[in-house]
Amino acid sequence: MPAPSRPPQFLPPHSGRWQVVRPTELTEEDIAAWVRLHRARPELASPYFHPTFTRLVAAARAAHARDDVRVGVQRDEATGEPTAIFPFQPGRWGRATPPGGRLCDFHGLIAAAGHSLTAVDLLRGCGLQSYAFHMLPPGQPAFTPAGDGTEAGWERAGVRINLADGFDAYLARREEAGSKRHRKIAQFRRRMERERGEVSFTWHDLDPEAWERLLRWKRAQYAATGFCDVLAASWVRNLLARCRDAGTADESDFGGVFCTLRAGGEVVAAHLLLRSGPRLHAWFPAYDPAARGLSPGNVLMLELLRHAADCGVAGVDLGAGDEPYKSDFATDRFALLRGAVETPGAATHAVAAARRVRDALKAHPAGAPARLAAAWVRPLRERLSLR
């Protein structure tokens, strides 16, 4: 069994209205209030903002002797009702990240529209010095730089597929935008049937062998591309399995959806997604490298979009990035913020200054060595963050 992780270090809470607890310490009333806040605003519709995701991250890490997921709860002083929820994973020196780190695509403060709170008040209320984020969606004013010691980063493009009017309407919009990709994918599907046999799609596959193939293909992809193998961490594999088994794929609350595509009875592509109500989030896709020429990943994506629309899904988030397949399917783009917020103080200002120097070196025409060093260090840093 792995050695227990070092307990997170907190500063004394700044506001009496804030309470920092483990996810398991939340009451039923707290969970119900969290779900209400999650459902009340479209900006918070992502499954990552559902309480079950944070609770599953905590359970997966606890199963591997890591007790380091917390939830900040701001309460109304008169009623005790939660008015804001802030899930986070604290580390050393009061520095925090989203629960699960980079596995948590969307993150931030869960509160009603118009909730007034600065990042510094949030951090102090939760006993933190800093919070680093990598995909902060719209509707998070607490993280907007306000000259109060906070530091935001830069924008990335978030990508979404709009299915609100149904699958046929989605295809029509893509045609109007000049995309013929779905026609090409249909050709690949017909070719796959000719060369491999009958093609079939499963919305939520319970086959354990299909699951093992997804993990095996994804790890091979990481090795081939040089990306950090997040699946090397046992708690990550535990988390994925917990999400897959959470709820059912067709219910309105949180659940994992494990889609597969078979050709001639053999799995050729698989994709684990997360769902909360009408919102689906693409998470871990993979395909059989031997079938690459038949575009199995794209065939699977088109099939799952068709079924998702029939199941009441109104939108599918693809995270951030400019990969060709995202451009092929996307209808909407929006800003995602990457950066950090910090409380004023000598230590945090020193960290912020070091970050600015690093960014300036990387951006400078003569900064090639710094860029190479950053590219070499990044996978190591990501592996360490997944311990």
C-alpha positions in Angstrom: 0.0 0.0 0.0 1.4 3.5 -0.8 2.5 5.6 2.1 -0.1 8.1 3.3 0.2 11.5 1.6 1.4 14.5 3.5 -1.7 16.3 5.0 -2.6 19.5 3.3 -1.5 22.7 4.9 -4.1 25.4 5.6 -3.9 29.0 6.8 -6.5 29.9 9.5 -9.8 30.7 7.8 -10.3 34.4 7.3 -14.1 34.6 7.4 -16.5 33.0 9.9 -19.0 32.4 7.1 -16.6 29.9 5.4 -16.3 26.3 6.4 -13.7 23.9 4.8 -14.7 20.2 4.9 -14.0 16.9 3.3 -16.5 15.9 0.7 -17.7 13.1 2.9 -18.5 15.6 5.7 -21.1 17.5 3.6 -24.6 17.1 4.8 -27.5 16.0 2.6 -28.7 19.6 2.8 -25.3 20.8 1.6 -25.3 18.4 -1.4 -28.9 19.4 -2.3 -27.9 23.1 -2.2 -24.8 22.3 -4.3 -27.0 20.6 -6.9 -29.4 23.5 -7.0 -26.5 26.0 -7.7 -25.1 23.7 -10.3 -28.5 23.5 -12.2 -29.3 27.2 -11.8 -26.8 28.6 -14.3 -25.8 27.3 -17.8 -22.2 28.3 -17.1 -22.2 25.7 -14.3 -23.9 22.9 -16.3 -20.7 20.9 -16.8 -20.6 17.6 -15.0 -17.3 18.7 -13.4 -19.4 21.2 -11.3 -21.7 18.4 -10.0 -20.9 17.3 -6.4 -20.6 13.7 -7.4 -17.4 14.4 -9.5 -15.6 16.0 -6.5 -16.8 13.2 -4.2 -15.5 10.5 -6.7 -12.1 12.2 -6.9 -11.9 12.2 -3.1 -12.9 8.6 -2.9 -10.5 7.5 -5.6 -7.6 9.3 -3.9 -8.6 8.1 -0.5 -8.6 4.5 -1.8 -4.9 5.1 -2.4 -4.1 6.8 0.9 -4.5 10.4 -0.2 -6.7 12.6 1.9 -6.4 15.8 0.0 -9.7 16.9 -1.5 -11.6 19.7 0.3 -14.7 21.8 -0.3 -15.1 25.4 0.8 -18.7 26.2 1.8 -19.8 29.8 2.2 -22.9 30.0 4.3 -25.6 32.6 4.8 -25.0 34.0 8.3 -28.7 34.0 9.1 -29.9 30.7 7.7 -26.7 28.6 7.4 -27.7 27.9 3.8 -24.8 27.4 1.4 -24.4 30.4 -0.9 -21.2 29.3 -2.6 -19.3 26.1 -3.1 -15.6 25.9 -3.9 -14.1 22.4 -4.5 -10.3 22.2 -4.4 -7.2 20.1 -3.8 -4.8 21.7 -1.4 -1.1 21.2 -1.5 1.9 22.5 0.3 2.2 26.2 1.4 -1.4 26.9 0.9 -1.3 26.3 -2.8 -4.4 24.6 -4.4 -5.6 23.2 -7.7 -9.0 21.9 -8.9 -9.9 18.5 -7.5 -8.1 15.9 -9.6 -5.8 18.5 -11.0 -5.8 18.5 -14.8 -8.3 15.7 -14.9 -10.9 18.3 -13.9 -11.4 20.1 -17.2 -13.8 22.9 -16.0 -13.6 24.3 -12.5 -14.1 27.4 -10.3 -16.6 28.8 -7.9 -20.1 27.4 -7.8 -22.5 30.2 -6.8 -25.6 32.0 -7.9 -25.4 34.7 -10.6 -24.4 38.0 -9.2 -22.7 36.5 -6.2 -20.2 39.1 -5.0 -16.8 37.7 -4.0 -13.2 38.6 -4.9 -10.5 35.9 -5.4 -8.6 37.1 -2.3 -11.7 36.8 -0.1 -12.3 33.3 -1.5 -8.8 32.2 -0.9 -8.7 33.7 2.6 -12.0 32.2 3.4 -10.7 28.7 2.5 -7.4 29.2 4.2 -5.4 29.2 0.9 -2.5 31.3 -0.5 -3.1 30.5 -4.2 -5.2 28.7 -6.7 -4.0 27.6 -10.1 -6.5 27.0 -12.9 -6.2 25.8 -16.4 -9.7 25.8 -18.0 -11.8 28.4 -16.1 -15.1 28.8 -18.0 -17.1 32.0 -18.4 -19.2 33.3 -15.5 -16.4 33.3 -12.9 -16.0 37.0 -12.0 -14.2 36.2 -8.7 -11.2 35.2 -10.8 -11.1 38.4 -12.9 -8.0 40.5 -12.1 -9.0 43.4 -9.8 -5.8 45.0 -8.8 -6.0 43.3 -5.4 -3.1 41.0 -5.6 -4.7 38.5 -7.9 -3.1 37.4 -11.2 -5.0 35.9 -14.0 -3.5 34.2 -17.0 -4.4 34.0 -20.7 -7.3 32.8 -22.7 -7.7 29.4 -24.5 -10.5 28.5 -26.9 -13.1 26.2 -25.5 -15.0 24.1 -28.0 -18.6 22.9 -27.8 -21.1 21.0 -30.0 -24.7 22.4 -29.9 -27.3 19.7 -30.0 -30.2 21.7 -28.5 -32.3 21.5 -31.7 -31.5 17.8 -32.4 -29.0 15.9 -34.5 -30.4 16.7 -37.9 -30.4 20.4 -37.1 -26.8 20.1 -36.0 -25.7 18.5 -39.3 -27.6 21.2 -41.2 -25.7 23.9 -39.3 -22.4 22.2 -40.1 -23.4 22.1 -43.8 -24.2 25.8 -43.7 -20.8 26.5 -42.2 -19.2 24.7 -45.2 -18.3 21.5 -43.4 -18.8 18.2 -45.3 -17.0 16.2 -42.6 -20.0 14.1 -41.7 -20.3 12.9 -45.3 -16.7 11.8 -45.3 -17.3 10.0 -42.0 -20.3 8.2 -43.5 -18.0 7.0 -46.3 -15.5 5.7 -43.7 -18.3 3.8 -42.0 -19.4 2.1 -45.2 -15.8 1.1 -45.9 -15.4 -0.2 -42.4 -18.5 -2.4 -42.9 -17.1 -3.7 -46.2 -13.6 -4.5 -44.8 -14.3 -5.4 -41.2 -18.0 -6.5 -41.0 -21.1 -5.2 -39.4 -20.6 -1.9 -37.6 -22.5 -1.4 -34.2 -22.6 1.3 -31.6 -23.1 0.9 -27.9 -24.1 3.9 -25.8 -23.0 2.6 -22.4 -20.9 -0.6 -22.8 -20.5 -2.9 -19.7 -18.0 -5.2 -21.4 -14.8 -5.3 -19.2 -12.6 -6.2 -22.2 -13.8 -3.1 -24.0 -12.8 -1.1 -21.0 -9.3 -2.6 -20.8 -8.9 -1.8 -24.5 -9.7 1.8 -23.9 -7.0 2.0 -21.2 -4.5 0.1 -23.2 -5.0 2.2 -26.4 -4.9 5.5 -24.4 -1.6 4.6 -22.7 -0.1 3.6 -26.0 -1.2 6.9 -27.4 0.5 8.8 -24.6 3.7 6.9 -25.1 3.7 7.5 -28.8 3.0 11.3 -28.5 5.2 12.0 -25.5 2.3 13.2 -23.4 2.2 12.5 -19.7 0.6 9.1 -19.1 -2.0 10.1 -16.5 -3.3 6.5 -16.5 0.0 5.4 -14.9 -1.4 6.6 -11.6 -3.5 3.9 -10.0 -5.9 6.5 -8.4 -6.6 7.9 -11.9 -7.7 4.5 -13.2 -9.8 4.1 -10.0 -11.4 7.4 -10.7 -12.3 6.6 -14.3 -13.9 3.3 -13.2 -15.9 5.1 -10.5 -17.1 7.6 -13.0 -18.1 4.9 -15.5 -20.1 3.2 -12.8 -21.7 6.3 -11.3 -25.5 6.4 -11.9 -26.7 5.4 -15.4 -25.9 7.0 -18.7 -29.4 8.0 -19.4 -30.5 9.6 -16.1 -30.6 13.4 -15.6 -28.1 13.5 -12.8 -24.4 12.8 -12.9 -23.1 9.7 -14.6 -20.4 8.3 -16.8 -21.0 7.2 -20.4 -18.8 4.6 -21.9 -19.4 4.5 -25.7 -17.9 1.9 -28.0 -17.9 1.1 -31.7 -17.5 -2.4 -33.0 -16.7 -3.7 -36.5 -17.2 -7.4 -37.2 -17.8 -7.9 -33.4 -14.4 -6.3 -32.4 -14.1 -3.0 -30.5 -12.3 -0.5 -32.7 -13.0 2.7 -30.8 -14.1 3.7 -27.3 -14.8 6.9 -25.4 -15.5 7.6 -21.7 -17.6 10.8 -21.3 -19.2 12.5 -18.3 -22.8 13.6 -18.2 -24.9 15.8 -16.0 -28.4 16.5 -17.2 -28.4 18.0 -20.7 -24.6 18.4 -20.8 -22.0 15.9 -21.9 -18.2 16.3 -21.7 -15.8 14.3 -23.8 -13.0 12.9 -21.6 -11.0 9.8 -22.6 -11.3 8.8 -26.3 -9.2 6.1 -27.9 -9.2 3.8 -31.0 -7.4 0.8 -32.3 -4.3 2.0 -34.1 -4.6 -0.9 -36.6 -7.9 0.6 -37.8 -6.6 4.2 -38.1 -7.2 4.3 -41.8 -10.9 3.8 -41.3 -11.2 6.8 -38.9 -12.9 4.8 -36.1 -12.7 7.6 -33.6 -14.7 10.0 -35.9 -17.2 7.3 -36.8 -17.8 6.7 -33.1 -18.1 10.4 -32.4 -20.8 10.9 -35.0 -22.7 7.9 -33.7 -22.6 9.0 -30.1 -23.7 12.6 -31.1 -26.7 11.0 -32.8 -27.6 9.0 -29.7 -26.9 11.8 -27.3 -29.3 14.1 -29.1 -32.0 11.3 -28.8 -31.3 11.1 -25.1 -31.9 14.8 -24.4 -28.3 16.0 -24.5 -28.2 19.7 -25.6 -24.5 20.2 -25.6 -21.2 18.3 -25.8 -18.1 20.0 -24.5 -14.7 19.1 -26.1 -12.5 21.0 -23.7 -9.8 23.3 -25.1 -7.6 23.0 -28.1 -7.4 23.3 -31.8 -7.1 19.6 -32.8 -8.6 19.0 -36.3 -11.3 16.7 -35.0 -12.6 19.3 -32.6 -12.9 21.9 -35.4 -14.6 19.2 -37.6 -17.4 18.8 -35.0 -17.6 22.0 -33.1 -20.4 24.6 -33.5 -19.5 27.0 -30.6 -16.3 28.5 -29.2 -15.9 30.4 -25.9 -13.0 31.6 -23.8 -11.4 29.5 -21.1 -9.0 31.2 -18.7 -5.7 29.8 -17.6 -3.6 31.2 -14.8 -3.6 31.7 -11.0 -5.0 33.8 -8.3 -3.0 34.6 -5.2 -3.3 36.5 -1.9 -1.0 39.5 -1.4 2.3 38.6 0.4 6.0 38.4 -0.2 6.0 34.7 -1.0 3.1 34.8 -3.5 4.6 37.9 -5.2 7.9 36.1 -5.6 6.2 33.2 -7.2 4.2 35.5 -9.5 7.4 37.4 -10.4 9.2 34.2 -11.3 6.2 33.1 -13.5 6.3 36.5 -15.3 10.1 36.1 -15.9 9.6 32.6 -17.2 6.8 33.7 -19.6 8.9 36.6 -20.9 11.8 34.3 -21.6 9.6 31.8 -23.4 8.1 34.6 -25.6 11.4 36.3 -26.4 12.9 35.6 -29.9 16.1 34.4 -28.1 14.1 32.3 -25.7 14.4 28.9 -27.5 16.4 27.3 -24.7 13.8 28.3 -22.2 11.1 26.9 -24.4 13.0 23.6 -24.7 13.6 23.5 -21.0 9.9 24.1 -20.3 8.9 21.3 -22.8 11.3 18.9 -21.0 10.1 19.8 -17.5 6.4 19.9 -18.2 5.8 16.1 -18.4 7.8 15.6 -15.2 5.8 18.3 -13.5 2.5 16.8 -14.6 3.6 13.3 -13.4 4.4 14.8 -10.0 1.0 16.5 -9.8 -0.7 13.2 -10.3 0.9 11.4 -7.4 
